[in-house]
Amino acid sequence: MSSSDIFLGEVIGTAVLILLGGGVCAAVTLRRSKAAGAGWVAITFGWGFAVLTAAYISLGLSGAHLNPAVTVGIAVQSGEWDKVPVYFAGQLLGAMAGAALVWVSYYGQFLAHLTDREVVGGPGAQTTAAADRQRSDAPGPVLGIFSTAPEIRNPVQNTATETIATAVLVLAILTQGLTEGLALSGTGVLITALVVVGIGLSLGGPTGYAINPARDLGPRIVHALLPLPNKGGSDWGYAWIPVVGPLLGGALAGLLYRLAFA
C-alpha cells in the first residue's frame, strides 16, 4: 500500500467511524433526538456497527487500522514502523472530520439541548464533583458526544482500564492472522466489530472505553473549536489518559503476540 492510499483510507475510514460512533452518542444524549435515553447498550452496538462499516470501507485502501493503538500493536508485532506517522496523521484528521460531521448532522439538536436551562444548569451537566463546576475547563453537557470521561476520576485506574481494554482489542486483531483465510474473507472485520461491542459491554463502564487515541483526541479538539453555546470545557486535564492508555495497550498486545504466538 502506498502512503497516499494509507492516508486516504485512514481519513475516510476514521471519519466514518467517528460519524457513526459519535452519532449514536449524540442520538442517545441530545434531548430532541428520537433516540434520546436509549442507553448504554445502544451506544455499544452503535460503536460496533461503526467499526464494521468504517473497516469494510477502508480495508482495501489502508488495511483499516482506524486506531493509533492498532497501528502501534502491528508495528511492535511486525517490526515495521516506517508508515506509522502516515497512519497517525490520517487517523487524527479523519477523527476530526467525523466529529465535525456529527455536529452538522445534529446541529439543531445541539442548539436545542444547550439552551435548555434544565440541562445546562442541572444534573444533565457532566460534572463529577463540586470542584469541577469552578474550573474553566469543566466538562459540559455535550462533551460525552465527542470524547470520553471516567465515572470515577482516578488516573492510575483510568489508565489501567484503557490499557487493558485496548490490549484485548489489539490482541484479538493480531491473532486473526493465525486462522487461515479469515482476513482474506473479510470475516475478521465482523469479528473485530463484535469484539468492540463486547469490550464496551464488559469494560466500558469505568471510562467510556476510548480504546483509540484518535477517537478521543480528534473529537475533543473539534469540541474545543466548535461555536456551541454553553458547551462547557473540553476537559484537557483528562485528555492524556485516553491517548496514553490505548497506546500502552496496543504496544502490550504486540509484545504478547510476539511472546506467545510468533
SULNOR-V83181 format. One record per pair of residues at least 4 apart in sequence whose ideal C-beta (glycine too) atoms are under 6 Angstrom apart, sorted by sequence separation. I is the first residue (numbers start at 1). J is the second residue. If there is no record, write none. Layout:
i:I j:J
i:I j:J
//
This chain:
i:1 j:5
i:5 j:9
i:9 j:13
i:10 j:14
i:17 j:21
i:18 j:22
i:19 j:23
i:25 j:29
i:26 j:30
i:38 j:42
i:42 j:46
i:51 j:55
i:55 j:59
i:58 j:62
i:74 j:78
i:90 j:94
i:106 j:110
i:109 j:113
i:117 j:121
i:118 j:122
i:128 j:132
i:139 j:143
i:154 j:158
i:167 j:171
i:181 j:185
i:198 j:202
i:199 j:203
i:200 j:204
i:213 j:217
i:214 j:218
i:240 j:244
i:241 j:245
i:256 j:260
i:257 j:261
i:258 j:262
i:1 j:6
i:31 j:36
i:59 j:64
i:65 j:70
i:119 j:124
i:127 j:132
i:133 j:138
i:182 j:187
i:183 j:188
i:204 j:209
i:210 j:215
i:27 j:33
i:58 j:64
i:65 j:71
i:75 j:81
i:113 j:119
i:127 j:133
i:132 j:138
i:176 j:182
i:182 j:188
i:210 j:216
i:28 j:35
i:176 j:183
i:27 j:35
i:150 j:158
i:55 j:64
i:75 j:84
i:200 j:209
i:28 j:38
i:139 j:149
i:199 j:209
i:224 j:234
i:127 j:138
i:223 j:234
i:54 j:66
i:176 j:188
i:71 j:84
i:126 j:139
i:28 j:42
i:220 j:234
i:28 j:43
i:71 j:87
i:125 j:141
i:124 j:141
i:126 j:143
i:126 j:144
i:24 j:43
i:173 j:192
i:220 j:239
i:68 j:88
i:120 j:141
i:24 j:46
i:65 j:87
i:119 j:141
i:68 j:91
i:172 j:195
i:128 j:153
i:21 j:47
i:169 j:195
i:216 j:242
i:217 j:243
i:21 j:50
i:20 j:50
i:169 j:199
i:213 j:243
i:210 j:242
i:17 j:50
i:213 j:246
i:165 j:199
i:212 j:246
i:211 j:246
i:16 j:53
i:17 j:54
i:16 j:54
i:165 j:203
i:13 j:54
i:16 j:57
i:169 j:211
i:13 j:57
i:165 j:209
i:13 j:58
i:161 j:206
i:162 j:207
i:166 j:211
i:12 j:58
i:161 j:207
i:165 j:211
i:99 j:146
i:9 j:58
i:17 j:66
i:158 j:207
i:13 j:64
i:9 j:61
i:10 j:62
i:14 j:66
i:9 j:62
i:13 j:66
i:5 j:61
i:6 j:62
i:150 j:207
i:148 j:207
i:148 j:208
i:148 j:210
i:148 j:216
i:147 j:216
i:147 j:219
i:146 j:219
i:147 j:220
i:146 j:220
i:26 j:102
i:33 j:109
i:6 j:83
i:10 j:87
i:14 j:91
i:18 j:95
i:22 j:99
i:32 j:109
i:146 j:223
i:7 j:86
i:11 j:90
i:15 j:94
i:19 j:98
i:23 j:102
i:30 j:109
i:6 j:86
i:10 j:90
i:14 j:94
i:18 j:98
i:22 j:102
i:26 j:106
i:32 j:112
i:162 j:242
i:166 j:246
i:170 j:250
i:10 j:91
i:14 j:95
i:18 j:99
i:11 j:93
i:15 j:97
i:19 j:101
i:31 j:113
i:159 j:241
i:163 j:245
i:167 j:249
i:171 j:253
i:3 j:86
i:7 j:90
i:11 j:94
i:15 j:98
i:30 j:113
i:158 j:241
i:162 j:245
i:166 j:249
i:170 j:253
i:174 j:257
i:10 j:94
i:162 j:246
i:166 j:250
i:163 j:248
i:167 j:252
i:171 j:256
i:159 j:245
i:163 j:249
i:167 j:253
i:142 j:231
i:140 j:231
i:140 j:232
i:139 j:232
i:138 j:232
i:148 j:242
i:138 j:233
i:137 j:233
i:139 j:235
i:69 j:166
i:73 j:170
i:77 j:174
i:137 j:235
i:137 j:236
i:70 j:170
i:69 j:170
i:120 j:230
i:114 j:228
i:114 j:229
i:29 j:145
i:114 j:230
i:110 j:228
i:26 j:145
i:95 j:214
i:25 j:145
i:95 j:215
i:99 j:219
i:92 j:214
i:96 j:218
i:100 j:222
i:22 j:145
i:91 j:214
i:95 j:218
i:99 j:222
i:103 j:226
i:92 j:218
i:96 j:222
i:56 j:189
i:55 j:189
i:52 j:193
i:51 j:193
i:48 j:193
i:51 j:196
i:67 j:212
i:68 j:213
i:68 j:214
i:48 j:196
i:47 j:196
i:48 j:197
i:45 j:197
i:44 j:197
i:44 j:200
i:44 j:201
i:72 j:247
i:76 j:251
i:69 j:246
i:73 j:250
i:77 j:254
i:69 j:247
i:72 j:250
i:76 j:254
i:72 j:251
i:69 j:249
i:73 j:253
i:77 j:257
i:69 j:250
i:73 j:254
//
